[in-house]
Amino acid sequence: MMRYAFVCLLLAAMAWGQAASPPPPPAQQPGTPPNPAGSSAADAAKVSPDAAVITIAGLCDHPPADKAAADPNCKTVITRAEFEKTLDAVQPNMPPRVRRQFAMRYSMALVMAEKAHEMGLDQGPKFEDRMKLMRIQVLSQEFNQAQQEKASQVSDQDIENYYKSHAPDFEEANLQRIFIPRAQQPPASKVKLSAAAEEKRREESEEVMKKEADKLHARAVAGEDFGKLQEEAYQTAGMKAKAPTTKMGEMRRSGLPPAQAAVMDLKTGEISAVISDASGYYIFKVGAKEEAPLDKVKEEIRGALRSQRMQEQMQAVQQSATPTLDESYFGPEMPPTHGMPLPPPTGGPSPKPPAPGPK
């Protein structure tokens, strides 16, 4: 059993250090028949669960106590069912093309674990401390997975209730938008202006574009074409780039910046006031409005509820116990970092942080 304790530590190191994308397969040797990407997966599915998929010659399943009487023909046999059980514990749904590489690492881990056992490395406080840390890490991962599964239990009634209570969030409007740059493009010049002159030019430029935004707004309210007004805005700004389209298509409140979300409160045909931000000025026109049907947003709501429940569950866990750290040892308090993983118990490299997902 102690052999497998070592294997747990070795596999943990392999899992922490494993790259998100596997290395490219070796180049095809001349004269070797091609191996389509899907053929290995299809062949693996035909293998019986009781069939041996890994055989390690020289490693005994039950090594004799008397080393002098060791059987030179001893071997360890791992069936498909046993190997896939290990895969599920390390990385569920591992791509077939990576399994061969992992099988070689796993085999060598078993060999090294047995050698470590023979050396007595599975005894003593250092080993026990690592196993304790490993147990904490595995349990925390299992807890997190259980919380995710619990948060994923979203019923159709939950989705319908959310849809009704958040009706404004699912209202869609066909929007048009004029964008007026905040300042004019400075003209090309070989003469470098002083800081004061450059500041004066910038202020005058911004004043010109602010007045242009007000003029364009008045013309938009009078019913002039948004596309024409957008082109004039770019001409006044001295922009060399082609003016962007004014047609935004169907938009929802969540698809707009917070400062522009109030546009969704306007009625069909209404023109917004001039909205300003650091980049420039915006004028919106609201077209047809309708509420997105439930079938269209069902999965979106399911994901929102799942994320909301997961956040609530983890907040409850964090609030159930509060650690206090000695500042004379750890230093002053730093901004909280949520989801900080435990360090690898075997001294392996720290995992890369997950990439942020969409908001």
The 8 nearest C-alpha neighbors of each residue, nearest first, counted from 0:
[[1, 2, 3, 4, 5, 6, 116, 113],
 [2, 0, 4, 3, 5, 121, 116, 112],
 [1, 3, 112, 0, 5, 4, 113, 116],
 [4, 2, 6, 5, 1, 0, 7, 112],
 [3, 5, 1, 7, 6, 2, 0, 8],
 [6, 4, 8, 3, 112, 7, 2, 9],
 [5, 7, 3, 9, 4, 8, 108, 10],
 [8, 6, 4, 10, 5, 9, 11, 3],
 [7, 9, 11, 5, 6, 10, 345, 12],
 [10, 8, 6, 12, 11, 7, 108, 5],
 [11, 9, 13, 7, 12, 8, 6, 14],
 [12, 10, 8, 14, 9, 13, 7, 15],
 [13, 11, 9, 15, 10, 347, 14, 345],
 [12, 14, 10, 16, 11, 15, 17, 9],
 [13, 15, 11, 17, 12, 16, 10, 89],
 [16, 14, 12, 350, 13, 17, 11, 349],
 [17, 15, 13, 14, 348, 12, 18, 350],
 [16, 18, 14, 15, 13, 19, 21, 12],
 [19, 17, 20, 21, 16, 22, 15, 14],
 [18, 20, 21, 17, 351, 16, 22, 350],
 [19, 21, 18, 22, 17, 23, 97, 94],
 [20, 22, 18, 23, 19, 97, 17, 96],
 [23, 21, 24, 20, 18, 97, 25, 19],
 [24, 22, 21, 25, 26, 20, 96, 97],
 [23, 25, 22, 26, 96, 27, 21, 97],
 [26, 24, 27, 23, 28, 22, 96, 21],
 [25, 27, 28, 24, 23, 29, 31, 33],
 [26, 28, 25, 29, 31, 33, 24, 30],
 [27, 29, 31, 26, 30, 25, 32, 33],
 [30, 28, 31, 27, 32, 26, 33, 25],
 [29, 31, 28, 32, 27, 33, 26, 34],
 [32, 30, 29, 28, 33, 27, 34, 26],
 [33, 31, 30, 34, 29, 27, 28, 35],
 [34, 32, 35, 31, 27, 30, 28, 36],
 [33, 35, 36, 32, 38, 39, 37, 31],
 [36, 34, 38, 37, 33, 39, 32, 40],
 [37, 35, 38, 34, 39, 96, 40, 95],
 [36, 38, 35, 40, 39, 41, 34, 95],
 [37, 39, 41, 35, 40, 36, 42, 34],
 [40, 38, 42, 41, 37, 43, 95, 36],
 [41, 39, 43, 42, 38, 37, 95, 44],
 [42, 40, 38, 44, 39, 43, 37, 45],
 [41, 43, 39, 45, 44, 40, 38, 46],
 [44, 42, 40, 45, 46, 41, 39, 38],
 [43, 45, 41, 42, 46, 40, 47, 39],
 [44, 46, 43, 42, 47, 41, 40, 48],
 [47, 45, 43, 44, 48, 50, 42, 79],
 [46, 48, 50, 49, 45, 79, 44, 80],
 [49, 47, 80, 79, 50, 46, 78, 81],
 [50, 48, 47, 78, 79, 80, 51, 46],
 [49, 51, 47, 78, 48, 79, 52, 46],
 [52, 50, 78, 77, 53, 76, 79, 49],
 [51, 53, 78, 79, 77, 50, 54, 76],
 [54, 52, 77, 51, 76, 55, 78, 102],
 [55, 53, 76, 75, 56, 77, 74, 52],
 [56, 54, 75, 74, 58, 57, 76, 53],
 [55, 57, 74, 58, 54, 73, 75, 72],
 [58, 56, 74, 73, 59, 55, 72, 71],
 [59, 57, 74, 75, 56, 55, 73, 60],
 [60, 58, 74, 73, 62, 61, 75, 57],
 [59, 61, 75, 62, 74, 58, 73, 76],
 [60, 62, 59, 63, 58, 75, 73, 64],
 [61, 63, 59, 60, 64, 69, 58, 66],
 [64, 62, 65, 69, 61, 66, 68, 70],
 [63, 65, 66, 62, 69, 68, 67, 61],
 [66, 64, 63, 67, 68, 69, 62, 70],
 [67, 65, 69, 68, 64, 63, 62, 70],
 [66, 68, 65, 69, 64, 70, 63, 71],
 [69, 67, 66, 65, 70, 63, 64, 71],
 [68, 70, 66, 67, 63, 71, 65, 62],
 [69, 71, 72, 73, 68, 63, 59, 62],
 [72, 70, 73, 69, 57, 74, 56, 68],
 [73, 71, 70, 74, 57, 56, 59, 69],
 [74, 72, 59, 70, 57, 71, 58, 56],
 [73, 75, 56, 59, 58, 57, 55, 72],
 [74, 76, 55, 60, 59, 58, 54, 56],
 [75, 77, 54, 53, 51, 74, 55, 78],
 [78, 76, 53, 51, 81, 52, 82, 54],
 [79, 77, 51, 81, 50, 52, 80, 49],
 [78, 80, 48, 82, 81, 52, 50, 83],
 [79, 81, 48, 83, 78, 82, 84, 49],
 [82, 80, 84, 78, 79, 83, 77, 85],
 [81, 83, 79, 85, 84, 80, 78, 86],
 [82, 84, 86, 85, 80, 81, 79, 87],
 [83, 85, 81, 87, 82, 86, 80, 88],
 [86, 84, 88, 82, 83, 87, 89, 81],
 [87, 85, 83, 89, 88, 84, 90, 91],
 [86, 88, 91, 84, 85, 90, 89, 83],
 [87, 89, 85, 86, 90, 84, 91, 83],
 [90, 88, 86, 87, 85, 91, 14, 10],
 [89, 91, 87, 86, 93, 88, 92, 14],
 [90, 92, 87, 93, 86, 89, 88, 83],
 [93, 91, 94, 90, 87, 86, 95, 83],
 [92, 94, 91, 90, 95, 98, 97, 86],
 [95, 93, 96, 97, 92, 98, 40, 91],
 [94, 96, 98, 97, 40, 93, 39, 99],
 [95, 97, 94, 98, 99, 39, 36, 100],
 [98, 96, 95, 100, 94, 99, 101, 21],
 [99, 97, 101, 95, 100, 96, 102, 94],
 [100, 98, 102, 101, 97, 103, 96, 95],
 [99, 101, 103, 98, 102, 97, 104, 96],
 [100, 102, 98, 104, 99, 103, 105, 97],
 [103, 101, 99, 105, 104, 100, 98, 106],
 [104, 102, 106, 100, 101, 105, 107, 99],
 [105, 103, 101, 107, 106, 102, 108, 100],
 [104, 106, 108, 102, 103, 107, 101, 109],
 [107, 105, 103, 109, 108, 104, 102, 110],
 [106, 108, 110, 104, 109, 105, 111, 103],
 [109, 107, 105, 111, 106, 110, 6, 112],
 [108, 110, 112, 106, 107, 111, 6, 113],
 [111, 109, 107, 113, 112, 108, 114, 106],
 [112, 110, 114, 108, 113, 109, 115, 107],
 [113, 111, 115, 109, 2, 5, 110, 114],
 [112, 114, 116, 110, 115, 111, 2, 109],
 [115, 113, 111, 117, 116, 112, 110, 118],
 [114, 116, 112, 118, 120, 113, 117, 111],
 [117, 115, 113, 119, 118, 114, 120, 121],
 [116, 118, 114, 115, 119, 113, 120, 112],
 [119, 117, 115, 116, 120, 114, 121, 113],
 [120, 118, 116, 121, 117, 122, 115, 123],
 [119, 121, 115, 122, 118, 116, 126, 123],
 [122, 120, 119, 116, 126, 1, 123, 115],
 [123, 121, 120, 119, 126, 124, 127, 125],
 [122, 124, 125, 126, 127, 121, 120, 119],
 [123, 125, 127, 126, 128, 122, 129, 121],
 [126, 124, 128, 127, 123, 129, 122, 130],
 [125, 127, 129, 128, 124, 123, 121, 122],
 [128, 126, 124, 130, 129, 125, 131, 123],
 [129, 127, 131, 125, 126, 130, 124, 132],
 [130, 128, 132, 126, 131, 127, 344, 133],
 [129, 131, 133, 127, 132, 128, 134, 126],
 [130, 132, 128, 134, 129, 133, 127, 135],
 [133, 131, 129, 135, 130, 134, 136, 128],
 [132, 134, 130, 136, 131, 135, 129, 344],
 [133, 135, 131, 137, 132, 136, 138, 130],
 [136, 134, 132, 138, 133, 137, 139, 131],
 [135, 137, 133, 139, 134, 138, 132, 140],
 [138, 136, 140, 134, 139, 135, 141, 133],
 [137, 139, 141, 135, 140, 136, 142, 134],
 [140, 138, 142, 136, 141, 137, 135, 143],
 [139, 141, 143, 137, 138, 142, 144, 136],
 [142, 140, 138, 144, 143, 139, 145, 137],
 [143, 141, 139, 145, 140, 144, 138, 146],
 [142, 144, 140, 146, 145, 141, 139, 147],
 [145, 143, 147, 141, 146, 142, 140, 148],
 [144, 146, 142, 148, 147, 143, 141, 149],
 [147, 145, 149, 143, 144, 148, 150, 142],
 [146, 148, 144, 150, 149, 145, 151, 143],
 [149, 147, 151, 145, 146, 150, 144, 152],
 [148, 150, 146, 151, 147, 152, 145, 309],
 [151, 149, 147, 305, 308, 148, 309, 152],
 [152, 150, 148, 305, 149, 153, 147, 301],
 [151, 153, 150, 149, 154, 148, 305, 147],
 [154, 152, 151, 157, 301, 155, 305, 158],
 [155, 153, 157, 156, 152, 158, 301, 159],
 [154, 156, 158, 157, 159, 153, 160, 297],
 [155, 157, 159, 154, 158, 160, 153, 161],
 [158, 156, 154, 160, 155, 159, 161, 153],
 [159, 157, 155, 161, 156, 160, 162, 300],
 [158, 160, 162, 156, 161, 157, 155, 163],
 [161, 159, 157, 163, 162, 158, 156, 164],
 [160, 162, 158, 164, 159, 163, 165, 157],
 [163, 161, 159, 165, 160, 164, 166, 158],
 [162, 164, 160, 166, 161, 165, 159, 158],
 [163, 165, 161, 162, 166, 160, 167, 159],
 [166, 164, 162, 163, 168, 167, 161, 169],
 [165, 167, 163, 168, 169, 164, 162, 170],
 [168, 166, 170, 169, 165, 252, 290, 164],
 [167, 169, 166, 165, 170, 252, 253, 251],
 [170, 168, 167, 166, 291, 290, 171, 251],
 [169, 171, 290, 167, 289, 168, 291, 251],
 [172, 170, 251, 250, 289, 288, 290, 249],
 [173, 171, 288, 249, 250, 287, 174, 286],
 [172, 174, 249, 286, 248, 287, 285, 250],
 [175, 173, 285, 247, 286, 248, 284, 172],
 [174, 176, 246, 245, 284, 247, 283, 285],
 [175, 177, 283, 245, 282, 284, 178, 174],
 [176, 178, 282, 229, 281, 245, 179, 283],
 [177, 179, 281, 280, 180, 176, 229, 282],
 [178, 180, 280, 232, 279, 212, 281, 181],
 [181, 179, 279, 182, 278, 280, 178, 236],
 [180, 182, 279, 278, 205, 208, 179, 280],
 [183, 181, 205, 204, 180, 208, 184, 236],
 [184, 182, 236, 204, 237, 185, 205, 208],
 [183, 185, 237, 236, 238, 186, 182, 204],
 [186, 184, 183, 187, 237, 201, 200, 204],
 [187, 185, 188, 184, 237, 183, 189, 238],
 [186, 188, 185, 189, 190, 184, 191, 237],
 [189, 187, 190, 186, 191, 185, 192, 184],
 [188, 190, 191, 187, 192, 186, 185, 193],
 [189, 191, 188, 192, 187, 193, 186, 197],
 [192, 190, 189, 193, 188, 197, 194, 196],
 [193, 191, 197, 196, 190, 194, 195, 198],
 [192, 194, 196, 195, 197, 191, 198, 190],
 [193, 195, 197, 196, 198, 192, 199, 191],
 [194, 196, 198, 193, 197, 199, 192, 200],
 [197, 195, 199, 193, 198, 194, 192, 200],
 [196, 198, 200, 194, 199, 195, 192, 193],
 [197, 199, 201, 195, 196, 200, 194, 202],
 [200, 198, 196, 202, 201, 197, 203, 195],
 [201, 199, 197, 203, 198, 202, 204, 196],
 [200, 202, 204, 198, 199, 203, 205, 197],
 [201, 203, 205, 199, 204, 200, 206, 198],
 [204, 202, 206, 200, 205, 201, 199, 207],
 [203, 205, 201, 207, 182, 183, 202, 206],
 [204, 206, 182, 202, 208, 207, 203, 181],
 [205, 207, 203, 209, 204, 208, 202, 210],
 [206, 208, 204, 210, 205, 209, 211, 203],
 [209, 207, 211, 205, 210, 206, 182, 181],
 [208, 210, 206, 212, 211, 207, 205, 213],
 [209, 211, 213, 207, 208, 212, 214, 206],
 [212, 210, 208, 214, 209, 213, 215, 207],
 [213, 211, 209, 215, 210, 214, 216, 208],
 [212, 214, 216, 210, 211, 215, 217, 209],
 [215, 213, 211, 217, 216, 212, 210, 218],
 [214, 216, 218, 212, 217, 213, 219, 211],
 [215, 217, 219, 213, 214, 218, 212, 220],
 [216, 218, 220, 214, 215, 219, 221, 213],
 [217, 219, 221, 215, 216, 220, 223, 214],
 [220, 218, 216, 223, 222, 221, 217, 215],
 [219, 221, 217, 222, 218, 270, 216, 223],
 [222, 220, 218, 219, 223, 217, 216, 224],
 [221, 223, 219, 220, 218, 224, 225, 217],
 [224, 222, 219, 218, 221, 225, 228, 220],
 [223, 225, 227, 226, 228, 222, 219, 218],
 [226, 224, 228, 227, 229, 223, 245, 177],
 [225, 227, 229, 228, 224, 245, 230, 244],
 [226, 228, 230, 229, 225, 224, 231, 223],
 [227, 229, 225, 231, 230, 226, 232, 224],
 [230, 228, 232, 226, 231, 177, 227, 225],
 [231, 229, 227, 233, 232, 228, 242, 234],
 [232, 230, 234, 228, 233, 229, 235, 227],
 [233, 231, 229, 235, 230, 234, 179, 236],
 [232, 234, 236, 230, 238, 231, 235, 242],
 [233, 235, 231, 237, 236, 232, 238, 230],
 [234, 236, 232, 237, 233, 231, 183, 208],
 [237, 235, 183, 233, 234, 238, 184, 232],
 [238, 236, 234, 184, 235, 183, 233, 239],
 [237, 239, 233, 236, 240, 184, 234, 183],
 [238, 240, 237, 241, 233, 234, 184, 242],
 [241, 239, 238, 242, 233, 243, 237, 234],
 [240, 242, 243, 239, 238, 233, 230, 244],
 [241, 243, 230, 233, 240, 229, 244, 238],
 [244, 242, 241, 245, 229, 230, 178, 177],
 [243, 245, 246, 242, 226, 247, 229, 176],
 [244, 246, 176, 175, 177, 226, 247, 243],
 [247, 245, 175, 244, 248, 174, 176, 173],
 [248, 246, 174, 175, 245, 249, 176, 173],
 [247, 249, 173, 246, 174, 250, 175, 172],
 [250, 248, 173, 172, 171, 174, 247, 251],
 [251, 249, 171, 172, 248, 254, 173, 174],
 [252, 250, 171, 254, 253, 170, 169, 172],
 [251, 253, 260, 254, 255, 168, 263, 250],
 [252, 254, 251, 255, 168, 260, 256, 257],
 [255, 253, 251, 252, 250, 256, 260, 257],
 [254, 256, 260, 253, 252, 259, 257, 251],
 [255, 257, 259, 258, 260, 254, 253, 252],
 [258, 256, 260, 259, 255, 261, 253, 252],
 [259, 257, 256, 260, 261, 274, 255, 276],
 [258, 260, 256, 257, 261, 262, 255, 274],
 [259, 261, 257, 262, 252, 255, 258, 263],
 [262, 260, 263, 264, 259, 258, 265, 257],
 [261, 263, 260, 264, 265, 259, 271, 283],
 [262, 264, 261, 265, 260, 252, 172, 251],
 [263, 265, 262, 261, 266, 260, 167, 252],
 [266, 264, 263, 262, 269, 267, 285, 271],
 [265, 267, 269, 268, 264, 285, 263, 288],
 [266, 268, 286, 285, 287, 269, 288, 265],
 [269, 267, 285, 286, 266, 284, 270, 287],
 [268, 270, 266, 267, 285, 284, 265, 271],
 [271, 269, 284, 283, 220, 285, 268, 272],
 [272, 270, 283, 282, 284, 273, 262, 269],
 [271, 273, 274, 282, 270, 216, 283, 281],
 [272, 274, 282, 281, 280, 271, 275, 216],
 [275, 273, 281, 280, 272, 282, 276, 259],
 [276, 274, 280, 279, 281, 273, 277, 278],
 [275, 277, 278, 279, 280, 274, 258, 281],
 [276, 278, 279, 275, 181, 280, 180, 182],
 [279, 277, 276, 181, 180, 280, 275, 179],
 [278, 280, 181, 180, 276, 179, 277, 275],
 [281, 279, 275, 179, 274, 178, 273, 180],
 [280, 282, 178, 274, 177, 273, 179, 275],
 [281, 283, 177, 273, 176, 271, 272, 274],
 [284, 282, 176, 271, 175, 270, 285, 177],
 [283, 285, 270, 175, 174, 269, 271, 176],
 [286, 284, 174, 267, 268, 269, 173, 283],
 [285, 287, 173, 267, 268, 174, 172, 288],
 [286, 288, 173, 267, 172, 285, 289, 268],
 [289, 287, 172, 171, 286, 173, 267, 170],
 [288, 290, 171, 170, 291, 172, 287, 169],
 [289, 291, 170, 169, 171, 292, 288, 166],
 [290, 292, 169, 170, 171, 289, 293, 295],
 [293, 291, 295, 294, 290, 296, 169, 297],
 [292, 294, 296, 295, 297, 291, 162, 159],
 [295, 293, 297, 292, 296, 298, 291, 299],
 [294, 296, 293, 292, 297, 291, 298, 299],
 [295, 297, 299, 293, 294, 298, 300, 292],
 [298, 296, 294, 300, 299, 293, 295, 301],
 [299, 297, 301, 300, 296, 302, 295, 294],
 [298, 300, 296, 302, 297, 301, 303, 295],
 [301, 299, 303, 297, 302, 298, 304, 296],
 [300, 302, 298, 304, 299, 303, 305, 297],
 [301, 303, 305, 299, 300, 304, 306, 298],
 [304, 302, 300, 306, 305, 301, 307, 299],
 [305, 303, 307, 301, 306, 302, 308, 300],
 [304, 306, 302, 150, 308, 151, 303, 307],
 [307, 305, 309, 303, 304, 308, 310, 302],
 [308, 306, 304, 310, 305, 309, 303, 311],
 [309, 307, 311, 305, 310, 150, 306, 304],
 [308, 310, 306, 312, 311, 150, 307, 305],
 [309, 311, 307, 313, 308, 312, 314, 306],
 [310, 312, 308, 314, 309, 313, 315, 307],
 [313, 311, 309, 315, 314, 310, 308, 316],
 [312, 314, 316, 310, 315, 311, 317, 309],
 [315, 313, 317, 311, 316, 312, 318, 310],
 [314, 316, 312, 318, 313, 317, 319, 311],
 [317, 315, 313, 319, 314, 318, 312, 320],
 [318, 316, 314, 315, 319, 320, 313, 321],
 [317, 319, 315, 316, 320, 314, 321, 313],
 [320, 318, 316, 317, 315, 321, 314, 313],
 [321, 319, 318, 317, 322, 316, 315, 323],
 [320, 322, 323, 318, 319, 317, 316, 324],
 [323, 321, 324, 320, 317, 325, 318, 319],
 [324, 322, 321, 325, 326, 320, 332, 329],
 [323, 325, 326, 322, 329, 328, 332, 327],
 [324, 326, 327, 328, 329, 323, 330, 331],
 [327, 325, 330, 329, 328, 331, 324, 332],
 [326, 328, 325, 330, 329, 331, 324, 332],
 [327, 329, 326, 325, 330, 324, 331, 332],
 [330, 328, 326, 327, 325, 331, 324, 332],
 [329, 331, 326, 327, 328, 332, 325, 333],
 [332, 330, 326, 333, 329, 327, 325, 328],
 [331, 333, 330, 334, 326, 329, 335, 324],
 [332, 334, 335, 331, 336, 330, 329, 326],
 [335, 333, 336, 332, 337, 331, 339, 330],
 [336, 334, 337, 333, 332, 339, 338, 317],
 [337, 335, 339, 334, 338, 333, 340, 352],
 [338, 336, 339, 335, 340, 334, 317, 313],
 [337, 339, 340, 336, 352, 341, 335, 353],
 [340, 338, 337, 336, 341, 352, 342, 335],
 [341, 339, 338, 342, 350, 136, 349, 343],
 [340, 342, 343, 136, 339, 344, 132, 135],
 [341, 343, 344, 340, 349, 346, 347, 348],
 [344, 342, 346, 345, 347, 349, 341, 12],
 [345, 343, 346, 129, 133, 342, 132, 8],
 [346, 344, 343, 347, 12, 8, 9, 129],
 [345, 347, 343, 344, 348, 12, 342, 349],
 [348, 346, 12, 345, 343, 349, 16, 15],
 [349, 347, 16, 350, 346, 15, 343, 12],
 [348, 350, 342, 343, 347, 351, 15, 16],
 [351, 349, 15, 352, 348, 16, 340, 343],
 [350, 352, 353, 349, 354, 15, 18, 16],
 [353, 351, 350, 354, 339, 355, 349, 340],
 [354, 352, 355, 351, 356, 350, 338, 19],
 [355, 353, 356, 352, 351, 357, 19, 350],
 [356, 354, 353, 357, 358, 352, 351, 338],
 [355, 357, 354, 358, 353, 306, 352, 302],
 [356, 358, 355, 354, 302, 303, 306, 353],
 [357, 356, 355, 253, 303, 254, 306, 302]]
